[in-house]
Amino acid sequence: MNTAIELGLIYAIMALGVYVTFRILDFPDLTVDGSFTTGAAVAAISIVNGVNPYLTFLLAFVAGFLAGVITGLLHTKGRINGLLAGILTQIALYSINLRIMAKANVPLLGEETAISPLKDAGLIGGWGSIGIFAAVAILLALILAWFLHTDLGLAMQATGDNEKMIRSYGVNTDNQKILGLALSNALVGVSGAVVAQFQGFADIGMGIGLIIAGLASVILGQAIFGTRSILVAVLAVIAGSVLYRVAIQLALTVGLDPNDMKLVSAVLVVIALVVPQMPFFRRRKALVNRADPGGAAAAGAEAPTSPAGATAGAPAGAPDAPTAGGTR
């Protein structure tokens, strides 16, 4: 069970990336399946060639960032449907990942990785490693929450909320989408690098169907813990990732065929989507809203007013400025 929790915390980094596109940008990005493997491939081949294992996280971040930029350019400049743009990038990345690794699988047995010190200290599989992975995931969540409250982050939220409105304030929504997709896939790439070092190999098929795991983590966590503020939302994503991995582990423990795991994943997503619509949960949400009518999320946040996220000065007659999207 501890291993499931460890994996949940590692994959939480990927889930935070999915959260950016799915909740913040409201963009159906399927690049994830490819960019995750890209991050793993870059990390594995770099370690094999003597690169410092900690530096590989930065390389994976950059590789994922570039993958997201490509999807963003296809969608915004090429005017390709967002779903199709993600699929095209994902397909292209399959060949690119094979080029990076030069084969379908790159083992890291005997190589020094960022996880090696934890293994040498006997922390893997125990609460020590769980604490370390949790600290990393929470730190990244806090950084993401901080970013989403900056002018640039608020402009990104507004782009997902109401693209036409925020464009009337002079915000370049195309740039916001590209940045959001790049940031999302950069996080996914980092997660791939950590998983590769944790499992001891990078494989060309390790990202297949990963978008389902990401969506399950986001939906499950937020269905249980809510989205009263950005901070609560990102922490809920981490919790959802852990719960998802624990659920998968329990399914294996009771004797389900490992080949059925994708089916289990799909069922979990359906449950997480349907259950919040049931009367009990609707009444609970109404009570919470009455208790906190202002929404903790919008606590004093203002619309982007500087070139960091938008150009200053809304045109006359423009709608009211957006506030932080705390209910995501």
C-alpha positions in Angstrom: 0.0 0.0 0.0 2.9 2.4 0.7 4.1 1.9 -2.8 0.7 2.9 -4.1 0.8 6.1 -2.0 4.3 6.8 -3.3 3.2 6.4 -6.9 0.1 8.5 -6.2 2.3 11.4 -5.0 4.7 11.1 -8.0 1.8 11.0 -10.5 0.3 13.9 -8.6 2.8 16.1 -10.4 1.3 14.9 -13.7 -2.2 15.5 -12.3 -1.4 19.1 -11.5 -0.5 19.5 -15.2 -3.8 18.0 -16.2 -5.5 20.4 -13.8 -4.1 23.4 -15.6 -5.5 22.4 -19.0 -8.7 20.6 -17.8 -9.9 23.1 -15.1 -8.0 26.3 -15.7 -8.0 26.5 -19.5 -11.0 24.2 -20.1 -8.9 22.6 -22.9 -9.1 18.9 -23.8 -5.3 18.2 -24.1 -4.3 14.7 -25.1 -0.6 15.6 -25.4 -0.2 14.2 -21.9 0.2 10.6 -23.1 3.2 11.6 -25.2 4.8 14.3 -23.1 4.9 12.0 -20.1 7.0 9.5 -22.0 9.1 12.3 -23.5 10.0 13.4 -20.0 10.9 9.8 -19.0 12.9 9.2 -22.2 14.9 12.4 -21.8 15.7 11.6 -18.2 16.6 8.0 -18.8 18.8 8.6 -21.8 20.5 11.6 -20.1 21.3 9.5 -17.0 22.7 6.7 -19.2 25.0 9.2 -20.8 26.3 10.5 -17.5 24.1 13.6 -16.9 23.5 14.5 -13.3 20.1 12.8 -12.4 18.8 16.0 -10.7 19.5 18.0 -13.8 17.3 15.6 -15.8 14.3 17.0 -14.1 15.0 20.4 -15.7 15.6 18.8 -19.1 12.3 16.9 -18.8 10.6 20.1 -17.8 11.9 21.8 -21.0 11.0 18.8 -23.2 7.5 18.8 -21.9 7.3 22.6 -22.2 8.2 22.4 -25.9 5.6 19.6 -26.5 2.9 21.8 -25.0 4.1 24.8 -27.1 3.7 22.7 -30.2 0.1 21.7 -29.3 -0.6 25.4 -28.5 0.8 26.6 -31.8 -1.2 24.0 -33.7 -4.4 25.1 -32.0 -3.9 28.9 -31.9 -1.9 29.7 -35.0 -2.8 26.6 -37.1 -6.5 27.0 -36.2 -6.7 23.2 -35.5 -9.3 21.9 -33.1 -7.8 21.6 -29.6 -8.6 17.9 -29.3 -7.1 17.1 -32.7 -4.0 19.3 -32.0 -3.3 17.3 -28.9 -3.7 14.0 -30.7 -1.4 15.1 -33.5 1.3 16.1 -31.1 0.9 12.9 -29.1 1.3 10.8 -32.3 4.3 12.8 -33.3 5.9 12.4 -29.9 5.7 8.6 -30.2 8.3 8.7 -33.0 10.3 11.4 -31.3 10.5 9.4 -28.1 11.7 6.4 -30.0 14.4 8.6 -31.6 15.4 9.9 -28.1 15.7 6.4 -26.6 16.9 4.7 -29.8 14.9 1.7 -28.6 11.6 0.9 -27.0 13.0 0.5 -23.5 15.9 2.1 -21.6 16.8 0.3 -18.3 18.4 2.3 -15.5 19.7 -0.7 -13.6 23.0 0.1 -12.0 22.7 3.8 -12.8 22.8 6.5 -10.2 19.4 8.2 -10.1 17.7 10.8 -7.9 15.9 7.9 -6.2 19.1 6.0 -5.4 19.9 7.8 -2.1 16.4 6.9 -0.9 16.9 3.2 -1.9 20.4 3.2 -0.3 18.9 4.6 3.0 16.1 2.0 2.9 13.4 4.7 2.7 11.6 3.5 -0.4 8.4 1.8 0.5 8.3 3.5 3.9 6.9 6.6 5.4 10.2 8.4 4.9 10.0 8.4 1.1 6.2 9.1 1.3 7.0 12.3 3.3 9.6 13.4 0.8 7.4 12.8 -2.2 4.5 14.5 -0.4 6.7 17.5 0.3 7.7 17.8 -3.3 4.1 17.5 -4.6 2.8 20.0 -2.1 5.6 22.4 -2.9 4.8 22.3 -6.6 1.1 22.7 -5.8 1.8 25.8 -3.7 4.0 27.3 -6.5 1.2 26.6 -9.0 -1.4 28.2 -6.7 0.8 31.2 -6.3 1.3 31.5 -10.0 -2.5 31.3 -10.6 -2.9 34.4 -8.4 -0.4 36.5 -10.3 -1.6 38.8 -13.1 -0.5 36.3 -15.6 -2.2 33.4 -13.8 -5.4 35.4 -13.5 -5.4 36.2 -17.2 -5.0 32.5 -17.8 -7.9 31.6 -15.6 -10.0 34.3 -17.3 -9.1 32.8 -20.7 -10.6 29.5 -19.6 -13.6 31.1 -18.0 -14.7 33.5 -20.8 -12.3 34.0 -23.7 -14.2 36.7 -25.5 -14.6 38.8 -22.4 -10.9 38.7 -21.3 -9.9 39.5 -24.9 -11.9 42.7 -24.7 -9.5 43.7 -22.0 -6.6 43.4 -24.4 -5.3 40.0 -23.2 -3.7 37.9 -25.9 -5.7 34.7 -25.3 -3.6 32.7 -27.8 -0.5 33.4 -25.8 -2.3 32.4 -22.6 -3.3 29.1 -24.2 0.2 28.4 -25.4 1.6 29.2 -22.0 -1.0 27.1 -20.2 -0.4 24.1 -22.4 3.4 24.5 -22.1 3.2 24.7 -18.3 0.9 21.7 -18.1 3.0 19.4 -20.2 6.2 20.6 -18.5 4.8 19.3 -15.2 3.8 16.1 -17.0 7.3 15.7 -18.3 8.8 16.2 -14.9 6.4 13.5 -13.5 7.6 11.2 -16.3 11.2 11.8 -15.3 10.5 10.9 -11.7 8.5 7.8 -12.6 11.3 6.6 -14.8 13.9 6.9 -12.1 11.5 5.5 -9.5 10.7 2.4 -11.6 14.2 2.0 -13.0 13.4 2.3 -16.7 11.7 4.3 -19.4 9.4 2.6 -21.8 7.8 3.8 -25.0 4.3 2.7 -23.8 4.5 4.1 -20.3 2.3 7.1 -21.1 -0.5 5.2 -22.9 -3.9 6.1 -21.3 -2.3 8.4 -18.7 -4.8 11.1 -19.4 -7.5 9.0 -17.8 -5.4 8.7 -14.6 -4.9 12.5 -14.7 -8.6 13.2 -15.1 -9.5 10.6 -12.5 -7.1 12.3 -10.0 -8.5 15.8 -10.7 -12.2 14.8 -10.7 -12.0 12.4 -7.8 -10.0 14.7 -5.5 -12.2 17.7 -6.2 -15.4 15.8 -5.9 -14.4 14.7 -2.4 -12.5 17.8 -1.1 -14.2 20.5 -3.2 -12.8 23.6 -5.0 -13.5 26.5 -2.6 -10.2 28.1 -3.5 -7.3 27.5 -5.9 -5.2 26.2 -3.0 -7.8 23.7 -1.9 -8.3 22.7 -5.5 -4.6 21.9 -6.2 -4.2 20.1 -2.9 -7.4 18.1 -3.7 -5.7 17.0 -7.0 -2.8 15.6 -5.0 -5.2 13.8 -2.7 -7.2 12.5 -5.7 -4.0 11.1 -7.3 -3.2 9.2 -4.1 -6.7 7.9 -3.7 -6.7 6.8 -7.4 -3.5 4.8 -7.0 -4.8 3.3 -3.7 -8.0 2.3 -5.5 -6.0 0.6 -8.2 -3.9 -1.2 -5.6 -7.1 -2.4 -3.8 -8.5 -3.7 -7.1 -5.4 -5.7 -7.6 -5.4 -7.0 -4.0 -9.0 -8.4 -4.3 -7.9 -10.4 -7.3 -8.9 -8.3 -10.4 -6.9 -9.0 -13.6 -4.2 -6.4 -14.2 -5.4 -6.3 -17.7 -8.7 -4.8 -16.4 -7.0 -1.7 -14.8 -7.9 0.6 -17.7 -11.5 -0.5 -17.2 -11.2 0.2 -13.5 -9.8 3.7 -14.3 -12.7 4.5 -16.6 -15.2 3.3 -13.9 -13.6 5.5 -11.3 -13.8 8.5 -13.6 -17.5 7.8 -14.3 -18.2 7.5 -10.5 -16.4 10.7 -9.7 -18.4 12.5 -12.4 -21.8 11.1 -11.5 -21.7 11.0 -7.7 -21.4 14.8 -7.2 -24.6 15.2 -9.2 -26.6 13.1 -6.8 -29.1 15.0 -4.5 -27.1 14.5 -1.3 -24.0 16.1 -2.7 -26.0 18.9 -4.4 -27.5 19.8 -1.0 -24.1 19.6 0.7 -22.7 22.0 -1.9 -25.6 24.4 -1.5 -25.0 24.5 2.3 -21.3 25.2 1.7 -22.1 28.0 -0.7 -24.5 29.6 1.8 -21.8 29.3 4.5 -19.2 31.0 2.3 -21.2 33.0 -0.3 -18.2 35.0 -1.4 -16.1 32.0 -2.2 -12.8 32.0 -0.5 -11.2 31.8 -3.8 -12.0 35.3 -4.9 -10.5 36.8 -1.8 -9.4 40.2 -3.0 -8.0 39.0 -6.3 -8.1 41.6 -9.1 -8.1 41.5 -12.8 -4.8 41.5 -14.6 -3.8 45.1 -15.2 -0.2 45.0 -16.3 1.6 43.6 -19.3 2.6 40.6 -17.2 -0.8 39.0 -18.0 -2.6 41.6 -20.0 -2.4 45.0 -21.5 -3.7 47.8 -19.2 -6.9 49.7 -19.8 -10.1 48.0 -20.7 -12.2 49.6 -23.5 -15.2 51.6 -22.6 -18.2 49.5 -21.9 -16.3 46.3 -21.3 -17.7 43.9 -18.7 -16.5 43.9 -15.2 -13.0 42.6 -14.5 -12.6 38.9 -13.7 -11.4 37.7 -10.4 -9.5 34.6 -9.4 -11.3 31.5 -10.5 -11.4 29.9 -7.1 -14.1 27.4 -7.9 -12.1 25.4 -10.3 
